[in-house]
Amino acid sequence: MNILITSSARRIDFVGFFKDALKSLGIEGNVITADPEYNAPSLQAGDKNYMIPHQTAPGYLDAIFNICTKEHVNCIVPLNDWEVPKLAAAKHKFVEKDIKLFVPDESVVEKVRDKGKYRELLQPFEVKAPFSYLNVTDAEKGLESGEVDYPLIIKPRNGSASMGVEFAYNVEELQHAYDCAVREIKESPLDDATSKSAEENVIIQEVIEGDKFSLDIFNDLDGNYVTSLVRRQFAMRGGDIDKCVTENSEELLEIGEKIGSNLKHAGYINTDVYYDGKNYYVIDINPRFGGGYAFSHRAGANIPAAIINITRGEKVDEDWLTQQAGLDLARHDTVVAIDKEKPTVMNR
């Protein structure tokens, strides 16, 4: 069995998780990595490793299909926001080749990547999201009516890794923050990731103060809810969790089940949830693995093993779907020597 991890970047840990899962299940196969950067640390860790075009480049999908053909890939697990819409749009082509793609359908990807419509999306599931506005005028009306108050957060509707995020604490800062967000979108890959103009791709949102949680939601390939994993965040670095404690909060697990059962997405999604002391609010939904999964894996979960057995059409062990609560965990870095010859260049 051969597993392709795309946009593997720094995720040597994820490569190891899948290698270990294959070994523990007694399955022969390769874990294959692909990334656009020749010096991505993970390209030193896979059984096979490929340097590919950037996720937004025209040749990205061709390169993925070529790797799948050459390496007889059975399933694909993406780790980057930019590539998910492209993979989702081409999902039928992977299905035709009997390649299991752990990515939501295109319609679900479009919904969860539009942070400006989370209230509309989640309200039918009885899940809360912050008030959001699509322009300064509407935000000012919300402020005047008392619907929201300062501070406000200004960010891209389809953002990634905290790119283009600004805060406003008064009316003068609001317009300036909006203009800064628009400018940053125009100068980033975000501008090519949507048909919306940069001005249409900004939301102004109320800030939820309180405890912060990372909530992962995993479904099978038919969209059936499987499990949720929760971590209380203590520190972030580069848009990723740096320190946390694992939790099995009933309220958050219930929110995860509501979202998974109603969205009926295929594969893994990661959400950020804030608690203001009264209610939980979903802030972000990312339709792929988040780096925070590594903490839950350390706490006993084994979603890679579940993915392997789902791909094989075999039963998923319940023990793989839960984590030990109350573990205080922190991330650390290691240094990897880069062998430029190790990854194979796959331009198309």
VORO-409438 format. One record per residue (C-alpha): residue number from 1; residue in one letter; x, z, y. Coordinates in steps of 0.02 Angstrom, whole numbers, plus 50000, padded with zeros to 5 digits. Layout:
<pts>
<pt resi="NUM" resn="A" X="X" Z="Z" Y="Y"/>
...
</pts>
This chain:
<pts>
<pt resi="1" resn="M" X="50000" Z="50000" Y="50000"/>
<pt resi="2" resn="N" X="50069" Z="49951" Y="50170"/>
<pt resi="3" resn="I" X="50019" Z="50037" Y="50333"/>
<pt resi="4" resn="L" X="50055" Z="49963" Y="50504"/>
<pt resi="5" resn="I" X="50070" Z="50084" Y="50650"/>
<pt resi="6" resn="T" X="50061" Z="49985" Y="50812"/>
<pt resi="7" resn="S" X="50134" Z="50040" Y="50979"/>
<pt resi="8" resn="S" X="50224" Z="50177" Y="50885"/>
<pt resi="9" resn="A" X="50339" Z="50214" Y="51034"/>
<pt resi="10" resn="R" X="50407" Z="50392" Y="51017"/>
<pt resi="11" resn="R" X="50294" Z="50439" Y="50872"/>
<pt resi="12" resn="I" X="50423" Z="50467" Y="50737"/>
<pt resi="13" resn="D" X="50314" Z="50613" Y="50683"/>
<pt resi="14" resn="F" X="50167" Z="50498" Y="50646"/>
<pt resi="15" resn="V" X="50279" Z="50384" Y="50543"/>
<pt resi="16" resn="G" X="50332" Z="50536" Y="50443"/>
<pt resi="17" resn="F" X="50152" Z="50593" Y="50420"/>
<pt resi="18" resn="F" X="50104" Z="50429" Y="50337"/>
<pt resi="19" resn="K" X="50263" Z="50421" Y="50232"/>
<pt resi="20" resn="D" X="50231" Z="50597" Y="50169"/>
<pt resi="21" resn="A" X="50049" Z="50556" Y="50132"/>
<pt resi="22" resn="L" X="50096" Z="50405" Y="50027"/>
<pt resi="23" resn="K" X="50223" Z="50509" Y="49932"/>
<pt resi="24" resn="S" X="50105" Z="50656" Y="49903"/>
<pt resi="25" resn="L" X="49972" Z="50537" Y="49836"/>
<pt resi="26" resn="G" X="50096" Z="50451" Y="49722"/>
<pt resi="27" resn="I" X="50068" Z="50282" Y="49804"/>
<pt resi="28" resn="E" X="50205" Z="50153" Y="49825"/>
<pt resi="29" resn="G" X="50208" Z="50067" Y="49993"/>
<pt resi="30" resn="N" X="50285" Z="50049" Y="50164"/>
<pt resi="31" resn="V" X="50251" Z="50122" Y="50334"/>
<pt resi="32" resn="I" X="50283" Z="49983" Y="50458"/>
<pt resi="33" resn="T" X="50310" Z="50011" Y="50644"/>
<pt resi="34" resn="A" X="50284" Z="49890" Y="50789"/>
<pt resi="35" resn="D" X="50322" Z="49916" Y="50973"/>
<pt resi="36" resn="P" X="50369" Z="49807" Y="51123"/>
<pt resi="37" resn="E" X="50524" Z="49911" Y="51166"/>
<pt resi="38" resn="Y" X="50679" Z="49878" Y="51062"/>
<pt resi="39" resn="N" X="50737" Z="50057" Y="51092"/>
<pt resi="40" resn="A" X="50574" Z="50141" Y="51045"/>
<pt resi="41" resn="P" X="50632" Z="50286" Y="50935"/>
<pt resi="42" resn="S" X="50500" Z="50251" Y="50803"/>
<pt resi="43" resn="L" X="50577" Z="50080" Y="50768"/>
<pt resi="44" resn="Q" X="50719" Z="50175" Y="50686"/>
<pt resi="45" resn="A" X="50601" Z="50272" Y="50572"/>
<pt resi="46" resn="G" X="50487" Z="50149" Y="50481"/>
<pt resi="47" resn="D" X="50517" Z="50067" Y="50313"/>
<pt resi="48" resn="K" X="50501" Z="49903" Y="50408"/>
<pt resi="49" resn="N" X="50511" Z="49891" Y="50598"/>
<pt resi="50" resn="Y" X="50460" Z="49756" Y="50721"/>
<pt resi="51" resn="M" X="50486" Z="49724" Y="50905"/>
<pt resi="52" resn="I" X="50330" Z="49634" Y="50969"/>
<pt resi="53" resn="P" X="50262" Z="49568" Y="51136"/>
<pt resi="54" resn="H" X="50186" Z="49695" Y="51255"/>
<pt resi="55" resn="Q" X="50007" Z="49748" Y="51215"/>
<pt resi="56" resn="T" X="49942" Z="49650" Y="51366"/>
<pt resi="57" resn="A" X="50045" Z="49492" Y="51330"/>
<pt resi="58" resn="P" X="49961" Z="49334" Y="51259"/>
<pt resi="59" resn="G" X="50069" Z="49337" Y="51102"/>
<pt resi="60" resn="Y" X="50027" Z="49516" Y="51052"/>
<pt resi="61" resn="L" X="49888" Z="49479" Y="50927"/>
<pt resi="62" resn="D" X="49982" Z="49332" Y="50848"/>
<pt resi="63" resn="A" X="50129" Z="49447" Y="50818"/>
<pt resi="64" resn="I" X="50018" Z="49577" Y="50735"/>
<pt resi="65" resn="F" X="49937" Z="49447" Y="50621"/>
<pt resi="66" resn="N" X="50108" Z="49379" Y="50574"/>
<pt resi="67" resn="I" X="50170" Z="49552" Y="50526"/>
<pt resi="68" resn="C" X="50012" Z="49580" Y="50424"/>
<pt resi="69" resn="T" X="50040" Z="49418" Y="50329"/>
<pt resi="70" resn="K" X="50226" Z="49444" Y="50302"/>
<pt resi="71" resn="E" X="50212" Z="49626" Y="50248"/>
<pt resi="72" resn="H" X="50044" Z="49618" Y="50156"/>
<pt resi="73" resn="V" X="49972" Z="49752" Y="50270"/>
<pt resi="74" resn="N" X="49822" Z="49849" Y="50204"/>
<pt resi="75" resn="C" X="49776" Z="49951" Y="50358"/>
<pt resi="76" resn="I" X="49820" Z="49964" Y="50543"/>
<pt resi="77" resn="V" X="49826" Z="50123" Y="50647"/>
<pt resi="78" resn="P" X="49849" Z="50092" Y="50836"/>
<pt resi="79" resn="L" X="49921" Z="50223" Y="50954"/>
<pt resi="80" resn="N" X="49905" Z="50142" Y="51126"/>
<pt resi="81" resn="D" X="49760" Z="50119" Y="51247"/>
<pt resi="82" resn="W" X="49812" Z="49944" Y="51303"/>
<pt resi="83" resn="E" X="49802" Z="49866" Y="51129"/>
<pt resi="84" resn="V" X="49638" Z="49941" Y="51068"/>
<pt resi="85" resn="P" X="49522" Z="49820" Y="51163"/>
<pt resi="86" resn="K" X="49618" Z="49670" Y="51096"/>
<pt resi="87" resn="L" X="49616" Z="49734" Y="50918"/>
<pt resi="88" resn="A" X="49432" Z="49778" Y="50930"/>
<pt resi="89" resn="A" X="49388" Z="49604" Y="50995"/>
<pt resi="90" resn="A" X="49479" Z="49525" Y="50848"/>
<pt resi="91" resn="K" X="49411" Z="49647" Y="50718"/>
<pt resi="92" resn="H" X="49317" Z="49513" Y="50621"/>
<pt resi="93" resn="K" X="49481" Z="49420" Y="50590"/>
<pt resi="94" resn="F" X="49558" Z="49575" Y="50510"/>
<pt resi="95" resn="V" X="49400" Z="49601" Y="50406"/>
<pt resi="96" resn="E" X="49415" Z="49422" Y="50342"/>
<pt resi="97" resn="K" X="49591" Z="49463" Y="50281"/>
<pt resi="98" resn="D" X="49532" Z="49627" Y="50202"/>
<pt resi="99" resn="I" X="49640" Z="49728" Y="50322"/>
<pt resi="100" resn="K" X="49564" Z="49896" Y="50366"/>
<pt resi="101" resn="L" X="49573" Z="49918" Y="50554"/>
<pt resi="102" resn="F" X="49550" Z="50098" Y="50612"/>
<pt resi="103" resn="V" X="49480" Z="50048" Y="50781"/>
<pt resi="104" resn="P" X="49302" Z="50065" Y="50850"/>
<pt resi="105" resn="D" X="49196" Z="49909" Y="50873"/>
<pt resi="106" resn="E" X="49218" Z="49817" Y="51037"/>
<pt resi="107" resn="S" X="49053" Z="49883" Y="51109"/>
<pt resi="108" resn="V" X="49106" Z="50064" Y="51078"/>
<pt resi="109" resn="V" X="49279" Z="50034" Y="51153"/>
<pt resi="110" resn="E" X="49200" Z="49964" Y="51311"/>
<pt resi="111" resn="K" X="49087" Z="50115" Y="51328"/>
<pt resi="112" resn="V" X="49217" Z="50250" Y="51303"/>
<pt resi="113" resn="R" X="49347" Z="50167" Y="51414"/>
<pt resi="114" resn="D" X="49226" Z="50170" Y="51562"/>
<pt resi="115" resn="K" X="49246" Z="50349" Y="51627"/>
<pt resi="116" resn="G" X="49123" Z="50311" Y="51766"/>
<pt resi="117" resn="K" X="48977" Z="50306" Y="51643"/>
<pt resi="118" resn="Y" X="49011" Z="50457" Y="51534"/>
<pt resi="119" resn="R" X="48857" Z="50552" Y="51593"/>
<pt resi="120" resn="E" X="48749" Z="50402" Y="51549"/>
<pt resi="121" resn="L" X="48836" Z="50383" Y="51380"/>
<pt resi="122" resn="L" X="48839" Z="50565" Y="51326"/>
<pt resi="123" resn="Q" X="48678" Z="50636" Y="51397"/>
<pt resi="124" resn="P" X="48571" Z="50568" Y="51253"/>
<pt resi="125" resn="F" X="48687" Z="50663" Y="51134"/>
<pt resi="126" resn="E" X="48659" Z="50824" Y="51234"/>
<pt resi="127" resn="V" X="48842" Z="50824" Y="51284"/>
<pt resi="128" resn="K" X="48891" Z="50853" Y="51466"/>
<pt resi="129" resn="A" X="49009" Z="50752" Y="51577"/>
<pt resi="130" resn="P" X="49058" Z="50777" Y="51761"/>
<pt resi="131" resn="F" X="48968" Z="50692" Y="51906"/>
<pt resi="132" resn="S" X="49057" Z="50529" Y="51947"/>
<pt resi="133" resn="Y" X="49044" Z="50404" Y="52090"/>
<pt resi="134" resn="L" X="49106" Z="50226" Y="52101"/>
<pt resi="135" resn="N" X="49145" Z="50222" Y="52287"/>
<pt resi="136" resn="V" X="49182" Z="50335" Y="52435"/>
<pt resi="137" resn="T" X="49010" Z="50313" Y="52513"/>
<pt resi="138" resn="D" X="48919" Z="50377" Y="52358"/>
<pt resi="139" resn="A" X="49042" Z="50520" Y="52340"/>
<pt resi="140" resn="E" X="49010" Z="50572" Y="52520"/>
<pt resi="141" resn="K" X="48823" Z="50571" Y="52484"/>
<pt resi="142" resn="G" X="48853" Z="50683" Y="52334"/>
<pt resi="143" resn="L" X="48953" Z="50802" Y="52442"/>
<pt resi="144" resn="E" X="48819" Z="50806" Y="52577"/>
<pt resi="145" resn="S" X="48681" Z="50843" Y="52451"/>
<pt resi="146" resn="G" X="48781" Z="50983" Y="52369"/>
<pt resi="147" resn="E" X="48786" Z="50892" Y="52202"/>
<pt resi="148" resn="V" X="48976" Z="50911" Y="52203"/>
<pt resi="149" resn="D" X="49106" Z="50997" Y="52309"/>
<pt resi="150" resn="Y" X="49292" Z="50978" Y="52342"/>
<pt resi="151" resn="P" X="49414" Z="50957" Y="52262"/>
<pt resi="152" resn="L" X="49375" Z="50786" Y="52190"/>
<pt resi="153" resn="I" X="49482" Z="50687" Y="52070"/>
<pt resi="154" resn="I" X="49506" Z="50501" Y="52097"/>
<pt resi="155" resn="K" X="49564" Z="50397" Y="51949"/>
<pt resi="156" resn="P" X="49545" Z="50229" Y="51860"/>
<pt resi="157" resn="R" X="49386" Z="50203" Y="51758"/>
<pt resi="158" resn="N" X="49491" Z="50140" Y="51613"/>
<pt resi="159" resn="G" X="49649" Z="50239" Y="51645"/>
<pt resi="160" resn="S" X="49786" Z="50295" Y="51528"/>
<pt resi="161" resn="A" X="49920" Z="50431" Y="51528"/>
<pt resi="162" resn="S" X="49866" Z="50502" Y="51697"/>
<pt resi="163" resn="M" X="49908" Z="50338" Y="51785"/>
<pt resi="164" resn="G" X="49835" Z="50319" Y="51960"/>
<pt resi="165" resn="V" X="49765" Z="50496" Y="51969"/>
<pt resi="166" resn="E" X="49741" Z="50571" Y="52144"/>
<pt resi="167" resn="F" X="49655" Z="50726" Y="52214"/>
<pt resi="168" resn="A" X="49558" Z="50750" Y="52376"/>
<pt resi="169" resn="Y" X="49524" Z="50918" Y="52459"/>
<pt resi="170" resn="N" X="49437" Z="50854" Y="52616"/>
<pt resi="171" resn="V" X="49354" Z="50698" Y="52687"/>
<pt resi="172" resn="E" X="49516" Z="50630" Y="52761"/>
<pt resi="173" resn="E" X="49606" Z="50642" Y="52595"/>
<pt resi="174" resn="L" X="49461" Z="50561" Y="52501"/>
<pt resi="175" resn="Q" X="49481" Z="50388" Y="52576"/>
<pt resi="176" resn="H" X="49671" Z="50398" Y="52567"/>
<pt resi="177" resn="A" X="49666" Z="50450" Y="52383"/>
<pt resi="178" resn="Y" X="49546" Z="50309" Y="52343"/>
<pt resi="179" resn="D" X="49660" Z="50182" Y="52429"/>
<pt resi="180" resn="C" X="49812" Z="50249" Y="52335"/>
<pt resi="181" resn="A" X="49721" Z="50235" Y="52169"/>
<pt resi="182" resn="V" X="49671" Z="50054" Y="52206"/>
<pt resi="183" resn="R" X="49849" Z="50010" Y="52253"/>
<pt resi="184" resn="E" X="49922" Z="50089" Y="52096"/>
<pt resi="185" resn="I" X="49797" Z="49996" Y="51987"/>
<pt resi="186" resn="K" X="49845" Z="49831" Y="52066"/>
<pt resi="187" resn="E" X="50028" Z="49865" Y="52028"/>
<pt resi="188" resn="S" X="50001" Z="49916" Y="51845"/>
<pt resi="189" resn="P" X="49940" Z="49841" Y="51680"/>
<pt resi="190" resn="L" X="49771" Z="49922" Y="51718"/>
<pt resi="191" resn="D" X="49732" Z="49774" Y="51832"/>
<pt resi="192" resn="D" X="49741" Z="49654" Y="51683"/>
<pt resi="193" resn="A" X="49650" Z="49769" Y="51561"/>
<pt resi="194" resn="T" X="49476" Z="49739" Y="51634"/>
<pt resi="195" resn="S" X="49375" Z="49604" Y="51720"/>
<pt resi="196" resn="K" X="49335" Z="49726" Y="51861"/>
<pt resi="197" resn="S" X="49427" Z="49715" Y="52025"/>
<pt resi="198" resn="A" X="49543" Z="49859" Y="52069"/>
<pt resi="199" resn="E" X="49413" Z="49922" Y="52194"/>
<pt resi="200" resn="E" X="49280" Z="49922" Y="52057"/>
<pt resi="201" resn="N" X="49395" Z="50009" Y="51935"/>
<pt resi="202" resn="V" X="49405" Z="50177" Y="52025"/>
<pt resi="203" resn="I" X="49295" Z="50330" Y="52000"/>
<pt resi="204" resn="I" X="49280" Z="50485" Y="52107"/>
<pt resi="205" resn="Q" X="49237" Z="50634" Y="52000"/>
<pt resi="206" resn="E" X="49201" Z="50819" Y="52018"/>
<pt resi="207" resn="V" X="49342" Z="50931" Y="51958"/>
<pt resi="208" resn="I" X="49296" Z="51050" Y="51817"/>
<pt resi="209" resn="E" X="49398" Z="51210" Y="51831"/>
<pt resi="210" resn="G" X="49429" Z="51314" Y="51676"/>
<pt resi="211" resn="D" X="49497" Z="51307" Y="51499"/>
<pt resi="212" resn="K" X="49557" Z="51139" Y="51435"/>
<pt resi="213" resn="F" X="49537" Z="51077" Y="51257"/>
<pt resi="214" resn="S" X="49589" Z="50925" Y="51157"/>
<pt resi="215" resn="L" X="49451" Z="50874" Y="51035"/>
<pt resi="216" resn="D" X="49486" Z="50741" Y="50904"/>
<pt resi="217" resn="I" X="49343" Z="50656" Y="50812"/>
<pt resi="218" resn="F" X="49370" Z="50558" Y="50651"/>
<pt resi="219" resn="N" X="49244" Z="50441" Y="50569"/>
<pt resi="220" resn="D" X="49258" Z="50329" Y="50418"/>
<pt resi="221" resn="L" X="49259" Z="50140" Y="50434"/>
<pt resi="222" resn="D" X="49070" Z="50132" Y="50421"/>
<pt resi="223" resn="G" X="49051" Z="50249" Y="50571"/>
<pt resi="224" resn="N" X="49003" Z="50402" Y="50469"/>
<pt resi="225" resn="Y" X="49061" Z="50566" Y="50545"/>
<pt resi="226" resn="V" X="49202" Z="50648" Y="50446"/>
<pt resi="227" resn="T" X="49281" Z="50790" Y="50547"/>
<pt resi="228" resn="S" X="49338" Z="50859" Y="50714"/>
<pt resi="229" resn="L" X="49498" Z="50952" Y="50762"/>
<pt resi="230" resn="V" X="49515" Z="51064" Y="50915"/>
<pt resi="231" resn="R" X="49664" Z="51126" Y="51015"/>
<pt resi="232" resn="R" X="49665" Z="51236" Y="51171"/>
<pt resi="233" resn="Q" X="49790" Z="51159" Y="51292"/>
<pt resi="234" resn="F" X="49917" Z="51269" Y="51383"/>
<pt resi="235" resn="A" X="50038" Z="51138" Y="51450"/>
<pt resi="236" resn="M" X="50044" Z="50949" Y="51468"/>
<pt resi="237" resn="R" X="50190" Z="50829" Y="51488"/>
<pt resi="238" resn="G" X="50172" Z="50643" Y="51525"/>
<pt resi="239" resn="G" X="49986" Z="50648" Y="51488"/>
<pt resi="240" resn="D" X="50015" Z="50726" Y="51317"/>
<pt resi="241" resn="I" X="49997" Z="50903" Y="51250"/>
<pt resi="242" resn="D" X="50158" Z="51004" Y="51257"/>
<pt resi="243" resn="K" X="50095" Z="51178" Y="51209"/>
<pt resi="244" resn="C" X="49930" Z="51231" Y="51129"/>
<pt resi="245" resn="V" X="49839" Z="51345" Y="51009"/>
<pt resi="246" resn="T" X="49734" Z="51274" Y="50867"/>
<pt resi="247" resn="E" X="49551" Z="51327" Y="50867"/>
<pt resi="248" resn="N" X="49397" Z="51302" Y="50760"/>
<pt resi="249" resn="S" X="49268" Z="51337" Y="50896"/>
<pt resi="250" resn="E" X="49091" Z="51309" Y="50830"/>
<pt resi="251" resn="E" X="49032" Z="51244" Y="51000"/>
<pt resi="252" resn="L" X="49171" Z="51115" Y="51012"/>
<pt resi="253" resn="L" X="49157" Z="51062" Y="50830"/>
<pt resi="254" resn="E" X="48971" Z="51036" Y="50862"/>
<pt resi="255" resn="I" X="49011" Z="50928" Y="51014"/>
<pt resi="256" resn="G" X="49131" Z="50827" Y="50906"/>
<pt resi="257" resn="E" X="48998" Z="50800" Y="50773"/>
<pt resi="258" resn="K" X="48868" Z="50749" Y="50904"/>
<pt resi="259" resn="I" X="48986" Z="50620" Y="50978"/>
<pt resi="260" resn="G" X="49047" Z="50553" Y="50811"/>
<pt resi="261" resn="S" X="48874" Z="50544" Y="50733"/>
<pt resi="262" resn="N" X="48799" Z="50456" Y="50885"/>
<pt resi="263" resn="L" X="48940" Z="50341" Y="50936"/>
<pt resi="264" resn="K" X="48965" Z="50292" Y="50753"/>
<pt resi="265" resn="H" X="49140" Z="50234" Y="50796"/>
<pt resi="266" resn="A" X="49262" Z="50182" Y="50661"/>
<pt resi="267" resn="G" X="49423" Z="50280" Y="50650"/>
<pt resi="268" resn="Y" X="49497" Z="50408" Y="50767"/>
<pt resi="269" resn="I" X="49456" Z="50454" Y="50946"/>
<pt resi="270" resn="N" X="49531" Z="50589" Y="51055"/>
<pt resi="271" resn="T" X="49437" Z="50676" Y="51196"/>
<pt resi="272" resn="D" X="49480" Z="50799" Y="51334"/>
<pt resi="273" resn="V" X="49351" Z="50937" Y="51356"/>
<pt resi="274" resn="Y" X="49349" Z="51067" Y="51496"/>
<pt resi="275" resn="Y" X="49254" Z="51231" Y="51494"/>
<pt resi="276" resn="D" X="49202" Z="51307" Y="51661"/>
<pt resi="277" resn="G" X="49143" Z="51472" Y="51586"/>
<pt resi="278" resn="K" X="48966" Z="51410" Y="51558"/>
<pt resi="279" resn="N" X="48971" Z="51232" Y="51492"/>
<pt resi="280" resn="Y" X="49089" Z="51111" Y="51406"/>
<pt resi="281" resn="Y" X="49120" Z="50944" Y="51493"/>
<pt resi="282" resn="V" X="49196" Z="50788" Y="51414"/>
<pt resi="283" resn="I" X="49322" Z="50718" Y="51538"/>
<pt resi="284" resn="D" X="49409" Z="50580" Y="51441"/>
<pt resi="285" resn="I" X="49379" Z="50483" Y="51280"/>
<pt resi="286" resn="N" X="49523" Z="50383" Y="51207"/>
<pt resi="287" resn="P" X="49481" Z="50266" Y="51060"/>
<pt resi="288" resn="R" X="49641" Z="50299" Y="50961"/>
<pt resi="289" resn="F" X="49750" Z="50440" Y="50895"/>
<pt resi="290" resn="G" X="49815" Z="50556" Y="51029"/>
<pt resi="291" resn="G" X="49987" Z="50635" Y="51016"/>
<pt resi="292" resn="G" X="49901" Z="50803" Y="51004"/>
<pt resi="293" resn="Y" X="49854" Z="50766" Y="50824"/>
<pt resi="294" resn="A" X="50030" Z="50819" Y="50775"/>
<pt resi="295" resn="F" X="49984" Z="51000" Y="50814"/>
<pt resi="296" resn="S" X="49833" Z="50994" Y="50698"/>
<pt resi="297" resn="H" X="49940" Z="50914" Y="50563"/>
<pt resi="298" resn="R" X="50062" Z="51057" Y="50578"/>
<pt resi="299" resn="A" X="49911" Z="51173" Y="50559"/>
<pt resi="300" resn="G" X="49863" Z="51097" Y="50392"/>
<pt resi="301" resn="A" X="49757" Z="50942" Y="50429"/>
<pt resi="302" resn="N" X="49806" Z="50778" Y="50345"/>
<pt resi="303" resn="I" X="49711" Z="50634" Y="50423"/>
<pt resi="304" resn="P" X="49843" Z="50507" Y="50368"/>
<pt resi="305" resn="A" X="49803" Z="50550" Y="50187"/>
<pt resi="306" resn="A" X="49618" Z="50529" Y="50227"/>
<pt resi="307" resn="I" X="49652" Z="50358" Y="50306"/>
<pt resi="308" resn="I" X="49750" Z="50303" Y="50153"/>
<pt resi="309" resn="N" X="49611" Z="50352" Y="50033"/>
<pt resi="310" resn="I" X="49475" Z="50275" Y="50142"/>
<pt resi="311" resn="T" X="49577" Z="50114" Y="50141"/>
<pt resi="312" resn="R" X="49588" Z="50124" Y="49950"/>
<pt resi="313" resn="G" X="49403" Z="50164" Y="49932"/>
<pt resi="314" resn="E" X="49447" Z="50334" Y="49858"/>
<pt resi="315" resn="K" X="49375" Z="50507" Y="49891"/>
<pt resi="316" resn="V" X="49438" Z="50608" Y="50040"/>
<pt resi="317" resn="D" X="49495" Z="50785" Y="50001"/>
<pt resi="318" resn="E" X="49402" Z="50913" Y="50108"/>
<pt resi="319" resn="D" X="49564" Z="51011" Y="50130"/>
<pt resi="320" resn="W" X="49636" Z="50866" Y="50230"/>
<pt resi="321" resn="L" X="49499" Z="50882" Y="50361"/>
<pt resi="322" resn="T" X="49526" Z="51061" Y="50421"/>
<pt resi="323" resn="Q" X="49661" Z="51156" Y="50511"/>
<pt resi="324" resn="Q" X="49716" Z="51337" Y="50520"/>
<pt resi="325" resn="A" X="49653" Z="51415" Y="50681"/>
<pt resi="326" resn="G" X="49754" Z="51526" Y="50795"/>
<pt resi="327" resn="L" X="49924" Z="51442" Y="50776"/>
<pt resi="328" resn="D" X="50025" Z="51445" Y="50938"/>
<pt resi="329" resn="L" X="50122" Z="51281" Y="50940"/>
<pt resi="330" resn="A" X="50243" Z="51190" Y="51055"/>
<pt resi="331" resn="R" X="50324" Z="51018" Y="51052"/>
<pt resi="332" resn="H" X="50511" Z="50983" Y="51059"/>
<pt resi="333" resn="D" X="50617" Z="50827" Y="51077"/>
<pt resi="334" resn="T" X="50752" Z="50756" Y="50965"/>
<pt resi="335" resn="V" X="50880" Z="50619" Y="50999"/>
<pt resi="336" resn="V" X="50888" Z="50460" Y="50894"/>
<pt resi="337" resn="A" X="51031" Z="50335" Y="50890"/>
<pt resi="338" resn="I" X="50967" Z="50159" Y="50924"/>
<pt resi="339" resn="D" X="51023" Z="50022" Y="50804"/>
<pt resi="340" resn="K" X="50974" Z="49863" Y="50896"/>
<pt resi="341" resn="E" X="50980" Z="49764" Y="50734"/>
<pt resi="342" resn="K" X="50854" Z="49874" Y="50643"/>
<pt resi="343" resn="P" X="50691" Z="49807" Y="50716"/>
<pt resi="344" resn="T" X="50647" Z="49626" Y="50676"/>
<pt resi="345" resn="V" X="50593" Z="49528" Y="50830"/>
<pt resi="346" resn="M" X="50418" Z="49458" Y="50807"/>
<pt resi="347" resn="N" X="50376" Z="49359" Y="50964"/>
<pt resi="348" resn="R" X="50217" Z="49280" Y="50898"/>
</pts>
